[in-house]
Every structure is written in C-alpha cells, then in structure tokens.
C-alpha cells in the first residue's frame, strides 16, 4: 500500500487504536508508542532531521501517545522537546523520560529532572524513570537506586511527575529488577523483550502483573535478530486473523498481546516504518494459542 494511503487508513481508524490500562491509575494508553534512543540523536535544524520530525508529527496525528526519551540519549531528549513543541502537543502526549546521575546523589538527580522538564516544556512529566536502576554500563548494578527513587518520589509528591518507574535493557540486571519490583512501589518498569528474546516472560512480566506495575517494552526489534531471521520470507497467511500485514506488526503484536505488557516503544526515524509500526495498534491481538503458534513459526525459521 502506498505510504500516503497508509496515512489515510490510520487517520480513519485512529479512534479504534488498541489501548491498555496503566494498573496503578486505570488510565488507558495506546499499546504502541515511540522510542528515541539513537534515532533522534539529531540537531532539529539539520537536513537529517526532516524525516525524524515527520515521524513525531505522524505519530501524534494518528493517535500515538507515549514517547520515551532520556538525557542520556545524546540530543534525543532535546529533539523530542522541540519536535513536540513545533506542533504544540506536549499536553496531549504522554512524555516519558529518565534520570541517572549515578552516585552524585538526590540533589543532582532533582537538578537533572528539572532540566528534562525544561527541555520537554512539560512542567509535569508524565513518567520519570530511573534509567538502568541508576547505575552505569560498567557495573550494571543498583548501588544508587535508593537515592534515585527518593528523588523521583519527591517529584511525584510535588506533582512534578504523574508516574515513576525503573528501566533496564540488560539481562544482567534482571535479578535486581526483580528485587526492585518486590520491594518498591512503582508505576512502571521498562524492559527489553521480543519474540526472539523471551526471558522476561519467565519471571519479570508475571511479577509486574502480580505487583500491579505497568510495563513498557524497549528494543522490540533489536533483540533476537528478528528481521534477519525473516528476510525474504512470507508472512503466514493466518496472521490476517489478527489483522497483521507485516513482520514488524507480527513482532509487535506478539509483545503487546502479553497480558502484562502495557506498551511497546519501537524507535524509528523513518515515516514509513512509523506507519507500519502503528498498524500493530489496530484491529485484533493474538490470543494465547496464537501466540504459541507465532513462537513456533519464528523458532522454525
């Protein structure tokens, strides 16, 4: 289907986007959001930013809500702020960002969050997350988690953020994430998860559901080498039974059909890919039997 035709289809069906409930509040958000790591590390005034800016505009036009970023993503947080500001959509979107000052303490965390609020032009940030449990790539521990949680809880108590959470993109931190889920009162946890890397299904996703914690999924395509596995292969004909017409939608619908998952946040700087990804927010989701069939197909590739 031509790209402009796809835009029109999404516009017509915007009101029927699949949504899920945030457990701690009952608020509903669409199951497909937008990530920003690497893809939005750009100067908004450069020619390289033309299509990424169009991605943000299209995401908003077609009913998308959740945009996830972080000050640690280079220029991505500033890019998101300027892109959203250019369409005056900050109040309409669910903007999520992160804080991580490692061992510099609560005061530094509060200062970084203030800067994020300024950059995003969002006095009350929708979701403030402790990035990688407050640690760094060299240790991937949780040594500084308590200080970061003190800061984000202070912000929530002051009405500066509506929700708080923790994130990881590394299985080395899964035990620590599990501990945080058991010990802390959180609104969200953000994890890496895909049909090619289903380890979170074993403990973390069931625990999040048990604890009433919403789940954002990062790297929905990056883990497991998904597209290289399906290169040149036809989508199963039965994928039409859950309104799926691309491999990207197949992978995304597998993720967001898990009962514990609230929203997946694929990152892209390509408008056509954005439209394709948003297609996973339409129609039906696979049931549990179909999810098992999807895994069988993927594993047989």
Rosetta blueprint (number, residue, H / E / L):
1 X L
2 X L
3 X H
4 X H
5 X H
6 X H
7 X H
8 X H
9 X H
10 X H
11 X H
12 X H
13 X H
14 X H
15 X H
16 X H
17 X L
18 X L
19 X E
20 X E
21 X E
22 X L
23 X L
24 X L
25 X L
26 X L
27 X L
28 X E
29 X E
30 X E
31 X L
32 X E
33 X L
34 X E
35 X E
36 X L
37 X L
38 X L
39 X L
40 X L
41 X L
42 X L
43 X L
44 X L
45 X L
46 X L
47 X L
48 X L
49 X H
50 X H
51 X H
52 X H
53 X H
54 X H
55 X H
56 X H
57 X H
58 X H
59 X H
60 X H
61 X H
62 X L
63 X L
64 X L
65 X L
66 X E
67 X E
68 X E
69 X L
70 X L
71 X L
72 X L
73 X L
74 X L
75 X L
76 X H
77 X H
78 X H
79 X H
80 X H
81 X H
82 X H
83 X H
84 X H
85 X H
86 X H
87 X L
88 X L
89 X L
90 X L
91 X L
92 X L
93 X L
94 X E
95 X E
96 X E
97 X E
98 X E
99 X E
100 X L
101 X L
102 X H
103 X H
104 X H
105 X H
106 X H
107 X H
108 X H
109 X H
110 X H
111 X H
112 X H
113 X H
114 X H
115 X H
116 X H
117 X H
118 X H
119 X H
120 X H
121 X L
122 X L
123 X L
124 X L
125 X E
126 X E
127 X E
128 X E
129 X E
130 X E
131 X H
132 X H
133 X H
134 X H
135 X L
136 X L
137 X L
138 X L
139 X L
140 X L
141 X L
142 X L
143 X L
144 X L
145 X H
146 X H
147 X H
148 X H
149 X H
150 X H
151 X H
152 X H
153 X H
154 X H
155 X H
156 X H
157 X H
158 X L
159 X L
160 X L
161 X E
162 X E
163 X E
164 X E
165 X E
166 X E
167 X E
168 X L
169 X L
170 X L
171 X H
172 X H
173 X H
174 X H
175 X H
176 X H
177 X H
178 X H
179 X H
180 X H
181 X H
182 X H
183 X H
184 X L
185 X L
186 X L
187 X L
188 X E
189 X E
190 X E
191 X E
192 X E
193 X L
194 X E
195 X L
196 X L
197 X E
198 X L
199 X H
200 X H
201 X H
202 X L
203 X L
204 X H
205 X H
206 X H
207 X H
208 X H
209 X H
210 X H
211 X H
212 X L
213 X L
214 X E
215 X E
216 X E
217 X E
218 X E
219 X L
220 X L
221 X L
222 X L
223 X L
224 X L
225 X L
226 X H
227 X H
228 X H
229 X H
230 X H
231 X L
232 X L
233 X L
234 X L
235 X L
236 X L
237 X H
238 X H
239 X H
240 X H
241 X H
242 X H
243 X L
244 X L
245 X L
246 X L
247 X H
248 X H
249 X H
250 X H
251 X H
252 X H
253 X H
254 X H
255 X H
256 X H
257 X L
258 X L
259 X L
260 X L
261 X L
262 X L
263 X E
264 X E
265 X L
266 X L
267 X E
268 X L
269 X L
270 X L
271 X H
272 X H
273 X H
274 X H
275 X H
276 X H
277 X H
278 X H
279 X H
280 X H
281 X H
282 X L
283 X L
284 X L
285 X L
286 X L
287 X L
288 X H
289 X H
290 X H
291 X H
292 X H
293 X H
294 X H
295 X H
296 X H
297 X H
298 X H
299 X H
300 X L
301 X L
